[in-house]
Amino acid sequence: MRTEILPIDEKSLRLSKSIIDGGGAVAFPTETVYGLGANAFDNTAVEKVFAIKGRPNDNPLIVHVHKDYDLSELVTEIPEYAQALAKAYLPGPLTMVYKSRGKVCPAVSCGLDTLAVRVPLHDGAQKFLKYLNLPIAAPSANISKHVSPVTAQHVFFDLDGRIELILDGGKCSGGIESTVLDCTGEKPVILRSGLVTREMIEAVAGSCGEYVLKEGEKARSPGMKYKHYSPSCDTKLFRFDELEKAVDEYNKSRSKGVEAYVLCDDKTAELVNVDNVLNLGKTGEQIASNLYDKLREGERCAQLIIAIAPEEHGGVMKGVMNRLIKACGN
């Protein structure tokens, strides 16, 4: 199979519709990462997405819809707090989990009676979804457990020959996956941290819980199970208060001829003062935006990535830490 990368225009949208209508999958951009989308009503097509990625079939998918799509066709109840959150933050990097009407195919939710729905902000995603006017089930457009893709070239590297079309919408600005929020109870509960932070949710909904997956329990959201976001090279993760240990590891590795790089924010880069640095930037938003891009860059040039966690863990950094631990945790 030949994989094409095309800009988002009338020609590529027609082609994407032909592929989706034929039971295939198309990679498309969002403001967070690139997604690998298939018709959420077509069980065979959705199962192909799992197969293309090598994704475990107990890891549910998110359904993506355009901003004018009637959600009542897919879910049974939207609480008042969820309506307020949607008004405040959608379209945007927020996935909301509702009770499902059971209209989408069973493979999407992996047997759960809930459905995760997202309305992406990215203009190219909106054009794609509006053109199809279908709910599109889409995980990240990469091989399962590898670093999530934030450019069309990242998708091509992982999925060349596995899919027909990658819609190129440029580099994703957000950089980490959406916040996933359970909206089936009396108050919202965060299942996966992301760019819409707990503080932002509480400012609208008043209160917000956070869920921790228990041993043996079925995942209620993507990103709750399994190792994720991992580069192909070796990795080691250090806390901010372990700077000396991290630098010792870097120097020891370099002395043995290992091509080691330090992955850290701008502040930490000044403190460690080593030659090989993958600099994530200064602000939480910059760090989130650059994380996967720098992990992908690192696997091309490094044999070992020594990741140092930022000092700040609140707000957006909670989502960044979630990804760092899953990607580089020892």
C-alpha positions as a Markdown table, in Angstrom:
| # | Residue | x | y | z |
|---|---|---|---|---|
| 1 | Met | 0.0 | 0.0 | 0.0 |
| 2 | Arg | 1.3 | 3.5 | -0.9 |
| 3 | Thr | 0.9 | 6.1 | 1.7 |
| 4 | Glu | 0.3 | 9.7 | 0.6 |
| 5 | Ile | 0.8 | 12.9 | 2.6 |
| 6 | Leu | -1.6 | 15.6 | 1.2 |
| 7 | Pro | -2.6 | 19.1 | 2.3 |
| 8 | Ile | -6.1 | 19.5 | 3.4 |
| 9 | Asp | -8.1 | 20.7 | 0.4 |
| 10 | Glu | -11.1 | 19.6 | -1.7 |
| 11 | Lys | -9.1 | 16.9 | -3.4 |
| 12 | Ser | -7.8 | 15.3 | -0.3 |
| 13 | Leu | -11.1 | 15.6 | 1.5 |
| 14 | Arg | -12.8 | 13.7 | -1.3 |
| 15 | Leu | -10.2 | 11.0 | -1.2 |
| 16 | Ser | -10.5 | 10.8 | 2.6 |
| 17 | Lys | -14.3 | 10.3 | 2.3 |
| 18 | Ser | -13.8 | 7.6 | -0.3 |
| 19 | Ile | -11.4 | 5.8 | 2.1 |
| 20 | Ile | -13.6 | 6.1 | 5.1 |
| 21 | Asp | -16.7 | 5.1 | 3.2 |
| 22 | Gly | -14.8 | 2.1 | 2.0 |
| 23 | Gly | -14.0 | 0.9 | 5.5 |
| 24 | Gly | -10.5 | 2.3 | 5.6 |
| 25 | Ala | -8.6 | 4.6 | 8.0 |
| 26 | Val | -7.2 | 8.1 | 7.5 |
| 27 | Ala | -4.7 | 10.0 | 9.6 |
| 28 | Phe | -5.7 | 13.6 | 10.4 |
| 29 | Pro | -4.4 | 16.5 | 12.5 |
| 30 | Thr | -5.9 | 17.8 | 15.7 |
| 31 | Glu | -4.5 | 20.6 | 18.0 |
| 32 | Thr | -3.1 | 17.9 | 20.3 |
| 33 | Val | -1.7 | 15.0 | 18.2 |
| 34 | Tyr | -2.5 | 13.3 | 14.9 |
| 35 | Gly | -5.3 | 10.8 | 15.0 |
| 36 | Leu | -6.0 | 7.6 | 13.0 |
| 37 | Gly | -9.7 | 7.8 | 12.2 |
| 38 | Ala | -12.3 | 5.3 | 11.0 |
| 39 | Asn | -16.1 | 5.4 | 10.8 |
| 40 | Ala | -17.4 | 4.8 | 14.3 |
| 41 | Phe | -20.5 | 3.0 | 13.0 |
| 42 | Asp | -18.3 | 0.4 | 11.1 |
| 43 | Asn | -17.1 | -2.3 | 13.4 |
| 44 | Thr | -14.7 | -3.8 | 10.8 |
| 45 | Ala | -13.2 | -0.5 | 10.1 |
| 46 | Val | -12.6 | 0.3 | 13.8 |
| 47 | Glu | -11.1 | -3.2 | 14.3 |
| 48 | Lys | -8.7 | -2.3 | 11.4 |
| 49 | Val | -7.5 | 0.7 | 13.4 |
| 50 | Phe | -6.6 | -1.5 | 16.3 |
| 51 | Ala | -4.8 | -3.9 | 13.9 |
| 52 | Ile | -2.9 | -1.1 | 12.1 |
| 53 | Lys | -1.6 | 0.3 | 15.4 |
| 54 | Gly | -1.1 | -3.1 | 17.2 |
| 55 | Arg | -3.3 | -1.6 | 19.9 |
| 56 | Pro | -4.7 | -3.8 | 22.7 |
| 57 | Asn | -8.5 | -4.3 | 22.1 |
| 58 | Asp | -9.4 | -3.4 | 25.7 |
| 59 | Asn | -8.1 | 0.1 | 25.3 |
| 60 | Pro | -11.2 | 2.3 | 24.3 |
| 61 | Leu | -11.2 | 4.9 | 21.5 |
| 62 | Ile | -12.3 | 8.5 | 21.4 |
| 63 | Val | -15.0 | 9.5 | 18.9 |
| 64 | His | -14.3 | 12.8 | 17.1 |
| 65 | Val | -17.1 | 15.0 | 15.8 |
| 66 | His | -17.4 | 18.5 | 14.2 |
| 67 | Lys | -18.7 | 21.4 | 16.3 |
| 68 | Asp | -22.2 | 21.3 | 14.9 |
| 69 | Tyr | -22.7 | 17.6 | 15.3 |
| 70 | Asp | -25.8 | 16.6 | 17.4 |
| 71 | Leu | -24.4 | 14.7 | 20.3 |
| 72 | Ser | -27.8 | 13.5 | 21.4 |
| 73 | Glu | -27.6 | 11.0 | 18.5 |
| 74 | Leu | -24.7 | 9.3 | 20.3 |
| 75 | Val | -25.2 | 9.8 | 24.1 |
| 76 | Thr | -28.2 | 9.6 | 26.4 |
| 77 | Glu | -27.6 | 12.4 | 28.9 |
| 78 | Ile | -25.5 | 15.5 | 29.1 |
| 79 | Pro | -25.4 | 17.0 | 32.7 |
| 80 | Glu | -25.6 | 20.7 | 33.2 |
| 81 | Tyr | -22.0 | 20.9 | 34.3 |
| 82 | Ala | -21.0 | 19.1 | 31.1 |
| 83 | Gln | -22.9 | 21.6 | 29.0 |
| 84 | Ala | -21.2 | 24.5 | 30.8 |
| 85 | Leu | -17.8 | 22.9 | 30.3 |
| 86 | Ala | -18.6 | 22.4 | 26.6 |
| 87 | Lys | -19.5 | 26.0 | 26.3 |
| 88 | Ala | -16.3 | 27.1 | 28.0 |
| 89 | Tyr | -13.8 | 24.8 | 26.4 |
| 90 | Leu | -15.1 | 23.2 | 23.2 |
| 91 | Pro | -14.0 | 23.0 | 20.5 |
| 92 | Gly | -10.8 | 22.2 | 22.3 |
| 93 | Pro | -8.5 | 19.6 | 23.9 |
| 94 | Leu | -11.2 | 18.2 | 26.2 |
| 95 | Thr | -12.8 | 14.7 | 25.8 |
| 96 | Met | -16.0 | 14.1 | 27.7 |
| 97 | Val | -17.3 | 10.6 | 28.6 |
| 98 | Tyr | -21.1 | 10.1 | 28.6 |
| 99 | Lys | -23.5 | 7.2 | 28.7 |
| 100 | Ser | -23.7 | 5.8 | 25.2 |
| 101 | Arg | -26.8 | 5.2 | 23.2 |
| 102 | Gly | -25.1 | 2.2 | 21.7 |
| 103 | Lys | -25.3 | 3.6 | 18.2 |
| 104 | Val | -21.5 | 3.3 | 17.5 |
| 105 | Cys | -20.0 | -0.1 | 17.0 |
| 106 | Pro | -19.0 | -2.1 | 20.1 |
| 107 | Ala | -15.2 | -2.0 | 19.2 |
| 108 | Val | -15.1 | 1.7 | 19.9 |
| 109 | Ser | -15.8 | 1.5 | 23.7 |
| 110 | Cys | -14.4 | -2.1 | 24.1 |
| 111 | Gly | -17.6 | -3.3 | 25.7 |
| 112 | Leu | -18.2 | -0.3 | 28.0 |
| 113 | Asp | -21.6 | 1.4 | 28.2 |
| 114 | Thr | -20.0 | 4.8 | 27.9 |
| 115 | Leu | -18.7 | 6.8 | 25.0 |
| 116 | Ala | -15.7 | 9.3 | 24.9 |
| 117 | Val | -16.4 | 12.2 | 22.6 |
| 118 | Arg | -14.1 | 15.1 | 21.5 |
| 119 | Val | -14.7 | 18.2 | 19.4 |
| 120 | Pro | -11.2 | 19.2 | 18.2 |
| 121 | Leu | -10.2 | 22.8 | 17.7 |
| 122 | His | -7.9 | 22.3 | 14.8 |
| 123 | Asp | -9.3 | 23.9 | 11.6 |
| 124 | Gly | -8.1 | 21.0 | 9.5 |
| 125 | Ala | -9.8 | 18.5 | 11.8 |
| 126 | Gln | -13.0 | 20.5 | 11.6 |
| 127 | Lys | -12.9 | 20.5 | 7.8 |
| 128 | Phe | -12.3 | 16.7 | 7.7 |
| 129 | Leu | -15.1 | 15.9 | 10.2 |
| 130 | Lys | -17.6 | 18.3 | 8.7 |
| 131 | Tyr | -16.9 | 16.9 | 5.2 |
| 132 | Leu | -17.6 | 13.4 | 6.4 |
| 133 | Asn | -20.4 | 14.3 | 8.9 |
| 134 | Leu | -19.7 | 11.1 | 10.7 |
| 135 | Pro | -18.4 | 10.3 | 14.2 |
| 136 | Ile | -14.8 | 9.3 | 13.7 |
| 137 | Ala | -13.2 | 6.9 | 16.1 |
| 138 | Ala | -9.5 | 7.8 | 16.4 |
| 139 | Pro | -6.6 | 7.0 | 18.6 |
| 140 | Ser | -3.2 | 8.6 | 18.0 |
| 141 | Ala | -1.8 | 7.8 | 14.5 |
| 142 | Asn | 1.3 | 5.9 | 15.6 |
| 143 | Ile | 2.3 | 2.3 | 16.4 |
| 144 | Ser | 1.0 | 1.4 | 19.8 |
| 145 | Lys | 3.2 | 2.4 | 22.7 |
| 146 | His | 5.5 | 4.6 | 20.5 |
| 147 | Val | 5.7 | 8.4 | 20.9 |
| 148 | Ser | 2.5 | 10.1 | 19.8 |
| 149 | Pro | 2.8 | 11.9 | 16.4 |
| 150 | Val | 2.6 | 15.7 | 16.2 |
| 151 | Thr | 3.6 | 16.1 | 12.5 |
| 152 | Ala | 2.5 | 14.3 | 9.4 |
| 153 | Gln | 6.1 | 13.0 | 9.0 |
| 154 | His | 5.9 | 11.4 | 12.4 |
| 155 | Val | 2.8 | 9.5 | 11.2 |
| 156 | Phe | 4.5 | 8.5 | 8.0 |
| 157 | Phe | 7.5 | 7.1 | 9.9 |
| 158 | Asp | 5.2 | 4.8 | 11.9 |
| 159 | Leu | 2.4 | 4.0 | 9.4 |
| 160 | Asp | 4.0 | 4.1 | 5.9 |
| 161 | Gly | 2.5 | 1.3 | 3.9 |
| 162 | Arg | -0.2 | 0.6 | 6.5 |
| 163 | Ile | -2.7 | 3.4 | 5.5 |
| 164 | Glu | -3.4 | 5.2 | 2.3 |
| 165 | Leu | -3.7 | 8.9 | 3.4 |
| 166 | Ile | -2.2 | 11.3 | 5.9 |
| 167 | Leu | -3.9 | 14.7 | 5.9 |
| 168 | Asp | -1.2 | 17.3 | 6.6 |
| 169 | Gly | -2.3 | 20.1 | 9.0 |
| 170 | Gly | 1.2 | 21.2 | 10.1 |
| 171 | Lys | 2.7 | 20.7 | 13.6 |
| 172 | Cys | 0.2 | 20.2 | 16.4 |
| 173 | Ser | 0.2 | 23.1 | 18.8 |
| 174 | Gly | -0.9 | 21.5 | 22.0 |
| 175 | Gly | 1.4 | 18.5 | 21.9 |
| 176 | Ile | -0.1 | 16.1 | 24.4 |
| 177 | Glu | -3.4 | 14.3 | 24.2 |
| 178 | Ser | -6.7 | 15.8 | 25.4 |
| 179 | Thr | -7.9 | 15.8 | 29.0 |
| 180 | Val | -10.5 | 13.0 | 29.4 |
| 181 | Leu | -13.3 | 13.8 | 31.7 |
| 182 | Asp | -15.9 | 11.3 | 33.0 |
| 183 | Cys | -19.3 | 13.1 | 32.9 |
| 184 | Thr | -21.5 | 10.2 | 33.9 |
| 185 | Gly | -21.8 | 11.1 | 37.6 |
| 186 | Glu | -22.9 | 14.1 | 39.8 |
| 187 | Lys | -19.5 | 15.8 | 39.3 |
| 188 | Pro | -16.8 | 15.5 | 36.6 |
| 189 | Val | -13.9 | 13.1 | 37.2 |
| 190 | Ile | -10.6 | 13.4 | 35.4 |
| 191 | Leu | -9.6 | 10.1 | 33.8 |
| 192 | Arg | -6.5 | 11.5 | 32.0 |
| 193 | Ser | -4.9 | 14.8 | 32.6 |
| 194 | Gly | -4.2 | 17.2 | 29.7 |
| 195 | Leu | -4.3 | 20.8 | 28.5 |
| 196 | Val | -7.6 | 21.5 | 30.1 |
| 197 | Thr | -6.5 | 21.4 | 33.7 |
| 198 | Arg | -8.3 | 20.5 | 36.9 |
| 199 | Glu | -8.2 | 24.2 | 37.9 |
| 200 | Met | -9.9 | 25.1 | 34.6 |
| 201 | Ile | -12.6 | 22.5 | 35.1 |
| 202 | Glu | -13.3 | 23.5 | 38.7 |
| 203 | Ala | -13.6 | 27.1 | 37.6 |
| 204 | Val | -16.7 | 26.1 | 35.6 |
| 205 | Ala | -18.0 | 23.0 | 37.3 |
| 206 | Gly | -17.3 | 23.9 | 40.9 |
| 207 | Ser | -15.7 | 20.6 | 41.8 |
| 208 | Cys | -13.8 | 17.9 | 40.1 |
| 209 | Gly | -12.4 | 14.5 | 41.1 |
| 210 | Glu | -9.5 | 12.5 | 39.7 |
| 211 | Tyr | -9.6 | 8.8 | 39.1 |
| 212 | Val | -6.8 | 6.2 | 39.6 |
| 213 | Leu | -7.1 | 2.9 | 37.7 |
| 214 | Lys | -7.2 | 0.0 | 40.1 |
| 215 | Glu | -5.3 | -3.3 | 39.5 |
| 216 | Gly | -7.3 | -5.6 | 37.2 |
| 217 | Glu | -9.9 | -3.0 | 36.4 |
| 218 | Lys | -11.0 | -2.3 | 32.8 |
| 219 | Ala | -9.7 | 1.0 | 31.5 |
| 220 | Arg | -12.4 | 3.7 | 31.2 |
| 221 | Ser | -10.3 | 5.9 | 29.0 |
| 222 | Pro | -7.3 | 5.8 | 26.6 |
| 223 | Gly | -3.9 | 6.3 | 28.2 |
| 224 | Met | -4.9 | 4.6 | 31.6 |
| 225 | Lys | -3.2 | 1.3 | 30.9 |
| 226 | Tyr | 0.1 | 0.1 | 29.3 |
| 227 | Lys | 3.4 | 1.8 | 28.6 |
| 228 | His | 2.8 | 4.7 | 26.2 |
| 229 | Tyr | 4.6 | 7.4 | 24.3 |
| 230 | Ser | 7.9 | 5.6 | 24.4 |
| 231 | Pro | 10.9 | 6.4 | 22.1 |
| 232 | Ser | 12.8 | 3.5 | 20.6 |
| 233 | Cys | 16.1 | 4.3 | 22.5 |
| 234 | Asp | 16.8 | 3.7 | 26.1 |
| 235 | Thr | 15.4 | 6.2 | 28.7 |
| 236 | Lys | 15.9 | 7.1 | 32.3 |
| 237 | Leu | 13.7 | 9.5 | 34.3 |
| 238 | Phe | 15.0 | 11.6 | 37.2 |
| 239 | Arg | 13.1 | 13.9 | 39.6 |
| 240 | Phe | 14.1 | 17.6 | 39.6 |
| 241 | Asp | 15.7 | 17.1 | 43.0 |
| 242 | Glu | 17.9 | 14.4 | 41.5 |
| 243 | Leu | 19.8 | 16.8 | 39.2 |
| 244 | Glu | 23.2 | 15.6 | 40.4 |
| 245 | Lys | 22.3 | 12.0 | 39.8 |
| 246 | Ala | 21.1 | 12.8 | 36.4 |
| 247 | Val | 24.3 | 14.6 | 35.4 |
| 248 | Asp | 26.4 | 11.7 | 36.9 |
| 249 | Glu | 24.4 | 9.3 | 34.7 |
| 250 | Tyr | 25.0 | 11.5 | 31.7 |
| 251 | Asn | 28.7 | 11.8 | 32.3 |
| 252 | Lys | 29.1 | 8.1 | 33.1 |
| 253 | Ser | 27.2 | 7.1 | 29.9 |
| 254 | Arg | 29.2 | 9.5 | 27.7 |
| 255 | Ser | 32.5 | 8.2 | 29.1 |
| 256 | Lys | 31.4 | 4.7 | 28.0 |
| 257 | Gly | 30.8 | 5.9 | 24.5 |
| 258 | Val | 27.0 | 6.0 | 24.9 |
| 259 | Glu | 25.3 | 8.9 | 22.9 |
| 260 | Ala | 23.4 | 10.3 | 25.8 |
| 261 | Tyr | 21.1 | 13.4 | 25.8 |
| 262 | Val | 19.3 | 15.2 | 28.6 |
| 263 | Leu | 15.6 | 16.0 | 28.0 |
| 264 | Cys | 14.5 | 18.9 | 30.2 |
| 265 | Asp | 13.0 | 22.3 | 30.4 |
| 266 | Asp | 14.9 | 25.6 | 29.8 |
| 267 | Lys | 15.5 | 26.2 | 33.6 |
| 268 | Thr | 16.9 | 22.8 | 34.1 |
| 269 | Ala | 19.1 | 23.0 | 31.0 |
| 270 | Glu | 20.9 | 26.0 | 32.5 |
| 271 | Leu | 21.4 | 24.1 | 35.8 |
| 272 | Val | 22.8 | 20.9 | 34.3 |
| 273 | Asn | 25.0 | 22.7 | 31.8 |
| 274 | Val | 25.8 | 19.7 | 29.5 |
| 275 | Asp | 26.4 | 19.7 | 25.8 |
| 276 | Asn | 23.6 | 17.4 | 24.5 |
| 277 | Val | 20.2 | 18.8 | 25.5 |
| 278 | Leu | 16.7 | 18.3 | 24.2 |
| 279 | Asn | 15.2 | 21.6 | 25.4 |
| 280 | Leu | 11.5 | 21.5 | 26.0 |
| 281 | Gly | 11.1 | 25.3 | 26.5 |
| 282 | Lys | 10.1 | 27.5 | 29.4 |
| 283 | Thr | 6.3 | 27.5 | 30.1 |
| 284 | Gly | 4.0 | 24.6 | 30.7 |
| 285 | Glu | 2.4 | 25.1 | 27.4 |
| 286 | Gln | 5.7 | 25.2 | 25.5 |
| 287 | Ile | 6.9 | 22.0 | 27.4 |
| 288 | Ala | 3.6 | 20.2 | 26.5 |
| 289 | Ser | 3.8 | 21.3 | 22.9 |
| 290 | Asn | 7.4 | 20.2 | 22.5 |
| 291 | Leu | 7.4 | 17.0 | 24.5 |
| 292 | Tyr | 6.7 | 14.4 | 21.8 |
| 293 | Asp | 8.6 | 16.3 | 19.1 |
| 294 | Lys | 11.7 | 16.2 | 21.3 |
| 295 | Leu | 11.2 | 12.6 | 22.2 |
| 296 | Arg | 11.1 | 11.8 | 18.5 |
| 297 | Glu | 14.1 | 13.9 | 17.9 |
| 298 | Gly | 15.9 | 12.2 | 20.7 |
| 299 | Glu | 15.3 | 8.7 | 19.4 |
| 300 | Arg | 17.0 | 9.8 | 16.1 |
| 301 | Cys | 20.2 | 11.1 | 17.7 |
| 302 | Ala | 20.5 | 9.4 | 21.1 |
| 303 | Gln | 21.1 | 6.0 | 22.4 |
| 304 | Leu | 20.0 | 7.1 | 25.9 |
| 305 | Ile | 17.6 | 9.9 | 26.8 |
| 306 | Ile | 18.0 | 11.1 | 30.4 |
| 307 | Ala | 14.7 | 12.9 | 31.2 |
| 308 | Ile | 14.6 | 15.3 | 34.1 |
| 309 | Ala | 11.1 | 16.2 | 35.4 |
| 310 | Pro | 10.3 | 19.9 | 35.7 |
| 311 | Glu | 10.2 | 21.4 | 39.2 |
| 312 | Glu | 6.6 | 22.5 | 38.7 |
| 313 | His | 4.0 | 19.7 | 38.6 |
| 314 | Gly | 0.7 | 21.7 | 38.7 |
| 315 | Gly | -1.7 | 22.8 | 35.9 |
| 316 | Val | -0.7 | 21.6 | 32.5 |
| 317 | Met | 2.5 | 20.0 | 34.0 |
| 318 | Lys | 0.3 | 17.3 | 35.6 |
| 319 | Gly | -0.4 | 16.0 | 32.0 |
| 320 | Val | 3.2 | 16.4 | 31.0 |
| 321 | Met | 4.3 | 14.4 | 34.0 |
| 322 | Asn | 1.8 | 11.7 | 33.2 |
| 323 | Arg | 3.3 | 11.3 | 29.7 |
| 324 | Leu | 6.9 | 11.5 | 31.0 |
| 325 | Ile | 6.4 | 8.8 | 33.5 |
| 326 | Lys | 4.7 | 6.5 | 30.9 |
| 327 | Ala | 7.4 | 7.3 | 28.3 |
| 328 | Cys | 10.6 | 7.3 | 30.4 |
| 329 | Gly | 9.7 | 5.8 | 33.7 |
| 330 | Asn | 12.3 | 3.3 | 35.0 |
